[in-house]
Amino acid sequence: MTAFSLAYSLHLLAALIWVGGMFFAWMILRPAAVTALEGPVRLKLWVEVFQRFFVWVWLAVVILPISGVGLLQMRFSGFETAPRYVQIMMGLYIVMVALFIRIQSLQLPELRKAVQDQQWAAGAAVMGRIRRLVGCNLIVGLVLVAIAAARPMF
């Protein structure tokens, strides 16, 4: 396996885990949980889901820029000669990380506290904010993947 193939594989896997995980949570898990579980149990489930999923997101947050810069150097010989779509992808990555950090550092502790204190209404309100942020991040991630696949030359 060449260095390029290794970096590209790691890059794709990291993006797939992050964006695919958000898609699964938003489109599959959330509707199923709403149908099958009562509010308090659902909030407890989400605390556990986030705790496990965010470990993988942090791994993706680390792998994506490392593999991305490696790919950039191997393919385009640096930032200056990279096409505009690569620069857009880097900007969208920064947006995704900012949204993720907002969820991780501000919203998740609030959700954990509400669940621990059995403040279900407060927990539901926090979960609504998290859901909106994850939805925004999912849209940004899907746009980023579409740009990566199409490689538009603008």
Summary of the structure (lengths in Angstrom):
residues: 154
radius of gyration: 17.7
end to end distance: 31.9
largest distance: 54.5
contacts: 448
relative contact order: 0.15
helix: 88%
strand: 0%
